[in-house]
Each structure stands twice: as C-alpha cells, then as structure tokens.
Amino acid sequence: MSRRRRPSPVKIAVLGAGSWGTTFAKVLGDAAAGTDRTIMVWGRRAEVVEEINTRHRNPQYLASIPLPENITASTEAAEVLRGAELVILAVPAQSLRAQLHTWAPHVEPGAVVVSLMKGLELGTDVRMSQVVAQELGLPVERIAVISGPNLAMEIARREPTASVVACADEATAAWIATTCTPPYFRPYTNTDVVGVEIGGIVKNIIALAVGICDGKQMGDNTKASVITRGLAETTRLALALGGEPETMAGLAGLGDLVATCSSPLSRNRTAGRLLGEGLTLEQVGGRMTQTAEGIKSAQAVHELALQLGIEMPITEAVVAVLAGELSIAELGPRLMGRDLKSEGEYQA
C-alpha cells in the first residue's frame, strides 16, 4: 500500500460527454465548489461542446440539468488532457482501446486514470482497467474504477447516491474519493478492482434478462428470481477471477444489480424490455440514443465463463437470444428447466 500523499488535483479531465460522463463531471464540479479546481470534458460533437461552454448544459443527455461553471469542454483531447492530474474515462467500452491509442501521448506523466465504463472487450475478453494498463502502460496503483448503483439522471438531479472507488492502492482510491464527494454523492473505497468491475459488467446482462421478462409482462416473482440467480452467477465469475465475495454483497455488486434491473432509467433493462415486446435487435438500436453495454459485452462474458469453466445460465440464455438462436418465448423455459441443485452452490 502506498504511503505517498498526493496534493488535490487542480485540473481533472473527463473523456466522454454522454450522460454518465457529463453527470460525473457535474459531481466533480459540485465537489470542487469554492476551490480553484477545474473540470474539462472532451466531447466528439462540436455542438454539445459549445452548449456546455456557453449555456452550461448538455442538450442531448441532460438538457434540463444546469452544469457548474467550473466545467468547460473541448473537442480536442490534447487540450482536455493537458495538465490533468486525474483522467476520467467515460466512453463506450468497445471503442476504448482505439481511443486510448490516440490519447496516450497526451496523458500527463504521473496522472491517475479512472474508468467509469462497465463492459468487457470483445475479442480479448479483458476488463476496461486491463485495457487502460495495456494501452497506457500504467502501474495498477494509478488505475482505478468507479461503480455502484449510479443511474446518471438521478445523480444529475442530486438525489443521494453511494458508489465505490476501487484501486489496488488504498491511498489512491481515497485520493480519488476526496475529489468526488459533493453532499449528494458518497464514495466508498475498495481494493477489489476485479470484483467491482465484474459486478458492473455482468449486471448489465442480467438487466437485459429482467427487461425481457418485463416486456413479456412476467411478474415480480420471475424478475426477483432472475436478479437473485443473476447475482449468484456474477459472484461465481468474480471469485474465479480473484474478486472478493464481500464486493458482490456491496454497492458494486448487489446495489448496482438491483438499481439496473429495477429502474426504468436503466438502458439495459429498457433494451431488454423492448426485446421482450417483440422488437428486433436492430429496432432496439434504432429506438435507443445511448449504448446498452450488456448487448455488446454479453458474448465476451459468455466466452470468458466458458474458458474458466464457470456456469452462467442467464448469461448463456441472453447471448442465445441476442444471436437469434433462442426465441424470447423460450427464454423462461430454458432457465426453469435446469437440473435441480442446492441454492448455495456458488461454484460451477
């Protein structure tokens, strides 16, 4: 564990102007009220950047929410990263590696990099913190992840929320937490990066399944059963990768799972509901303005589970539905028709 004390960052870069990136920039901006700290957001769209700079709004994702005046934006990543001691990544998981390859020369020496993303990379089956390590060549004590029951719009409205900052180095996690603690956002710290990331990844797939149940107008018993057994298979995968069972019972495990599976604000639950109502995957994509990471990550999670010999029946069934190999009508019977076993079996 590092004993080094870092001074508070003067500039924080947020790469990604979507709903979660913008919301987290707001969290940072509110936490920095009364200080000289600045937050700069990178966005792809010039019109969004202009609105943030002139009207302090993100019209596409948080149109009704005013942003703190200590937040500025740019379409130039080099400008956003210049002088930033803390870098927050909030882009779609499947685009991260290519973007980091471009951004790497502009990341300041000694900067700490934080992932807000909840996805597993297709083709490599690696977590986002691993992509960061590979592309930026950073040691684990300078890579962190933030996860929890963090529905962006609720946080943007300043509704009380708790979250988890995870880093292999406790001091780094605590340093990050001090930068994102406005009155409505309470970060806890953790050193279980694997468990926090896996909880955030797999819950999106379980939320797809719950959404499908919702779209098929199945009852609360069904959805509660899927959520509970979803936590069991998430735990199996996390433990196999070296995660801690306590993490799965906490904010980044159970907390995030419940919020994502229960809220109409959840993108993954919404995508599942639309599938359950009979829309095709292409039609779902056309209806949604934001990425449902579970659709992108499900296959990678399934492949990883197969490699490790981990039984993940809900994930397997969702992957089959997304691939067109299993109809929505067959999903329930597939899950209910499995061999009987003890509920306490967390190992495959």
C-alpha positions in Angstrom: 0.0 0.0 0.0 1.3 3.4 -1.0 2.0 5.9 1.8 2.5 8.8 -0.6 0.1 11.7 -0.2 -1.0 13.4 -3.4 -2.0 17.1 -3.5 -5.5 17.8 -4.6 -5.7 17.9 -8.4 -6.0 21.3 -10.0 -7.4 20.0 -13.3 -9.5 17.0 -14.0 -10.1 15.6 -17.5 -13.3 13.8 -18.3 -13.2 12.0 -21.6 -16.8 11.4 -22.8 -19.7 13.8 -22.9 -22.5 11.2 -22.7 -25.0 11.0 -19.9 -22.6 9.4 -17.3 -19.5 11.3 -18.4 -21.4 14.6 -18.1 -23.1 13.6 -14.8 -19.8 12.6 -13.3 -18.2 15.9 -14.5 -21.1 17.6 -12.6 -20.3 15.5 -9.5 -16.7 16.7 -9.7 -17.7 20.2 -10.4 -20.0 20.4 -7.4 -17.4 18.8 -5.2 -14.9 21.4 -6.3 -17.2 24.4 -5.4 -15.2 27.1 -3.7 -11.8 25.8 -4.9 -9.7 26.6 -7.9 -10.1 23.1 -9.4 -11.3 23.0 -13.0 -13.0 20.1 -14.9 -12.7 19.9 -18.6 -14.8 17.5 -20.7 -13.9 16.0 -24.1 -16.8 15.5 -26.5 -17.0 14.4 -30.1 -19.8 16.7 -31.1 -18.9 20.4 -31.5 -22.5 21.5 -30.9 -22.6 19.7 -27.5 -19.2 21.2 -26.5 -20.5 24.7 -27.5 -23.6 24.3 -25.4 -21.6 23.2 -22.3 -19.2 26.2 -22.7 -21.9 28.8 -23.4 -25.1 27.6 -21.7 -23.7 25.2 -19.2 -26.0 22.4 -20.4 -25.6 19.1 -22.3 -28.7 19.3 -24.6 -28.5 15.8 -25.8 -28.3 13.9 -22.5 -29.0 16.3 -19.5 -31.0 19.1 -21.2 -32.8 20.1 -18.0 -29.8 20.0 -15.7 -27.6 23.1 -15.3 -23.8 22.3 -15.1 -21.4 24.0 -12.7 -19.5 26.9 -14.2 -16.1 25.3 -13.4 -16.8 22.8 -16.2 -15.6 23.6 -19.7 -15.4 21.4 -22.8 -13.4 20.8 -26.0 -13.4 18.6 -29.0 -9.6 18.4 -28.8 -8.4 15.6 -26.5 -4.9 17.0 -26.2 -6.3 20.3 -24.8 -8.5 18.4 -22.3 -5.6 16.2 -21.1 -3.0 19.0 -20.9 -2.1 19.4 -17.2 -4.8 17.0 -15.9 -3.6 15.0 -12.9 -6.8 12.9 -12.8 -8.3 11.5 -16.0 -11.8 10.1 -16.1 -12.8 7.7 -18.9 -16.5 7.6 -19.9 -16.7 6.3 -23.5 -18.3 3.2 -24.9 -16.3 0.2 -23.8 -15.8 -1.3 -27.2 -14.2 1.9 -28.5 -11.9 2.5 -25.6 -8.7 0.8 -26.9 -8.7 2.7 -30.2 -9.3 6.0 -28.4 -6.6 5.4 -25.8 -4.1 4.6 -28.6 -4.8 8.2 -29.8 -4.9 9.8 -26.4 -1.9 8.1 -24.9 0.8 10.7 -26.0 -1.2 13.5 -24.2 -1.7 11.8 -20.8 0.4 13.6 -18.3 3.2 11.7 -16.6 2.0 10.6 -13.2 -1.7 11.1 -14.0 -4.2 8.7 -12.4 -6.7 7.2 -14.8 -10.2 6.2 -13.7 -12.7 4.0 -15.7 -16.4 4.7 -15.4 -17.1 2.0 -18.0 -18.9 -1.3 -17.4 -18.0 -3.6 -20.2 -15.8 -6.4 -21.3 -13.8 -6.1 -24.5 -15.0 -8.2 -27.4 -12.2 -10.4 -28.9 -9.9 -10.2 -25.8 -12.4 -10.7 -23.0 -10.5 -8.2 -20.8 -11.8 -5.6 -18.4 -11.5 -1.9 -19.0 -8.9 -1.4 -16.3 -6.8 -4.0 -18.2 -7.3 -2.1 -21.5 -6.0 1.0 -19.7 -3.0 -0.8 -18.4 -2.1 -2.3 -21.8 -2.6 0.9 -23.8 -1.2 3.5 -21.4 1.4 1.3 -19.7 0.3 2.4 -16.2 1.0 0.6 -12.9 -2.0 -0.7 -11.0 -1.7 2.0 -8.4 -2.5 4.6 -11.0 -5.6 2.8 -12.4 -9.0 2.9 -10.7 -12.6 2.1 -11.4 -15.8 3.6 -10.1 -19.0 1.6 -10.0 -22.2 1.2 -8.0 -26.0 2.0 -8.2 -25.3 5.0 -10.3 -28.2 5.9 -12.6 -27.0 9.1 -14.2 -30.2 11.1 -14.2 -30.8 10.6 -10.5 -27.3 11.7 -9.7 -27.6 14.7 -12.0 -30.7 15.7 -10.1 -28.6 15.5 -6.9 -30.6 12.6 -5.4 -28.5 10.9 -2.7 -26.3 8.1 -4.1 -23.4 5.9 -2.9 -20.7 4.4 -5.0 -17.4 2.6 -4.9 -13.9 3.8 -5.9 -11.7 0.8 -6.4 -7.9 0.8 -6.8 -5.2 -1.7 -5.9 -3.7 1.1 -3.8 -5.8 2.3 -0.9 -4.3 5.7 -0.8 -5.0 6.4 -4.5 -8.6 5.3 -4.0 -9.0 7.6 -1.1 -7.4 10.5 -3.0 -9.9 10.0 -5.9 -12.8 9.7 -3.4 -12.0 13.1 -1.9 -12.3 14.8 -5.4 -15.9 13.4 -6.0 -17.7 14.0 -2.7 -20.4 16.6 -3.0 -23.2 16.4 -0.4 -25.3 14.0 -2.6 -22.6 11.6 -3.7 -20.9 9.3 -1.2 -17.9 7.3 -2.5 -16.6 4.3 -0.5 -13.2 2.8 -1.2 -12.2 -0.7 -2.1 -9.1 -2.5 -3.3 -11.0 -5.2 -5.2 -10.8 -3.9 -8.7 -11.7 -7.2 -10.3 -14.9 -7.7 -8.2 -16.1 -4.1 -8.7 -15.6 -4.3 -12.5 -17.2 -7.8 -12.9 -20.2 -6.6 -10.8 -20.7 -3.7 -13.2 -20.2 -5.8 -16.3 -22.5 -8.7 -15.6 -25.3 -6.7 -14.0 -26.0 -5.3 -17.5 -26.6 -8.7 -18.9 -28.9 -9.7 -16.0 -30.8 -6.4 -16.5 -31.4 -7.4 -20.2 -32.9 -10.6 -18.9 -35.1 -8.8 -16.4 -36.1 -6.3 -19.1 -37.1 -9.2 -21.4 -39.3 -10.6 -18.5 -40.8 -7.1 -18.1 -41.6 -6.9 -21.8 -43.2 -10.3 -21.7 -45.3 -9.0 -18.7 -43.9 -11.6 -16.3 -44.5 -11.0 -12.6 -42.3 -9.7 -9.8 -41.5 -13.3 -8.7 -39.9 -14.0 -12.0 -37.9 -10.9 -12.0 -36.8 -11.3 -8.4 -35.7 -14.9 -9.3 -33.6 -13.7 -12.2 -32.0 -10.9 -10.2 -31.1 -13.3 -7.3 -29.7 -16.0 -9.5 -28.0 -13.4 -11.6 -26.1 -12.3 -8.5 -25.1 -15.9 -8.0 -23.6 -16.3 -11.4 -21.9 -12.8 -11.2 -20.4 -14.0 -7.9 -19.1 -17.2 -9.5 -17.3 -15.3 -12.2 -15.9 -12.7 -9.9 -14.5 -15.3 -7.5 -12.9 -17.3 -10.3 -11.1 -14.1 -11.4 -9.9 -13.3 -7.9 -12.6 -11.0 -6.7 -14.0 -10.9 -3.2 -17.4 -12.2 -2.1 -17.9 -9.1 0.1 -17.8 -6.9 -3.0 -20.6 -8.8 -4.6 -22.8 -8.2 -1.5 -22.0 -4.5 -1.6 -22.7 -1.4 -3.7 -20.8 -2.5 -6.7 -22.5 -6.0 -6.7 -26.0 -6.2 -5.2 -26.5 -2.5 -5.2 -25.7 -1.9 -8.8 -27.6 -5.0 -9.9 -30.8 -4.0 -8.1 -30.7 -0.5 -9.5 -30.0 -1.5 -13.0 -32.6 -4.3 -13.0 -35.4 -2.2 -11.3 -35.2 1.3 -12.8 -36.9 2.5 -15.9 -33.9 4.8 -16.3 -31.7 1.7 -16.9 -30.6 1.5 -20.5 -30.0 -2.3 -20.4 -33.4 -3.0 -18.7 -35.0 -0.8 -21.4 -33.3 -2.7 -24.2 -34.4 -6.0 -22.7 -38.0 -4.7 -22.3 -38.1 -3.7 -26.0 -36.8 -7.1 -27.0 -39.4 -8.7 -24.8 -42.1 -6.6 -26.5 -41.1 -8.2 -29.8 -38.7 -5.7 -31.3 -35.6 -7.0 -33.2 -32.1 -6.1 -32.0 -31.8 -3.7 -34.9 -35.1 -2.0 -34.0 -34.0 -1.7 -30.4 -30.8 0.0 -31.5 -32.8 2.4 -33.5 -35.1 3.3 -30.6 -32.2 4.0 -28.1 -30.0 7.0 -28.1 -27.4 5.5 -25.7 -25.4 2.4 -25.6 -26.7 -0.7 -23.7 -23.4 -2.2 -22.8 -24.9 -5.5 -21.9 -25.7 -6.1 -25.6 -22.0 -5.5 -26.5 -20.4 -7.4 -23.6 -22.7 -10.4 -23.3 -20.8 -12.5 -25.8 -17.4 -11.6 -24.2 -18.7 -12.5 -20.7 -20.0 -15.8 -22.0 -16.7 -16.7 -23.7 -14.8 -15.8 -20.5 -17.1 -18.1 -18.5 -16.6 -20.9 -20.9 -12.8 -20.5 -20.7 -12.9 -20.6 -16.9 -15.5 -23.4 -16.7 -18.0 -21.2 -14.9 -21.7 -21.9 -15.2 -23.7 -18.8 -16.1 -27.1 -19.9 -17.4 -28.7 -16.5 -17.5 -25.8 -15.0 -19.5 -25.8 -18.0 -21.8 -29.5 -17.7 -22.5 -29.3 -13.9 -23.1 -26.4 -14.5 -25.6 -28.5 -17.1 -27.4 -31.4 -14.6 -27.6 -29.1 -11.8 -28.9 -27.6 -14.2 -31.5 -31.1 -15.3 -32.7 -30.5 -18.8 -31.6 -33.2 -18.7 -28.9 -36.6 -17.1 -29.1 -37.9 -14.7 -26.4 -40.6 -17.3 -25.7 -38.1 -20.0 -25.0 -36.0 -17.9 -22.5 -38.1 -18.7 -19.4 -38.5 -22.5 -20.0 -34.7 -22.6 -20.7 -33.9 -21.2 -17.3 -36.6 -23.1 -15.4 -35.7 -26.4 -17.0 -32.2 -26.7 -15.5 -31.1 -29.5 -13.2 -32.1 -29.2 -9.5 -29.3 -28.2 -7.1 -28.6 -26.5 -3.8 -29.2 -22.8 -3.8 -25.9 -22.3 -2.0 -23.8 -23.6 -4.9 -21.6 -20.7 -6.0 -19.0 -22.8 -7.6 -19.8 -24.2 -11.1 
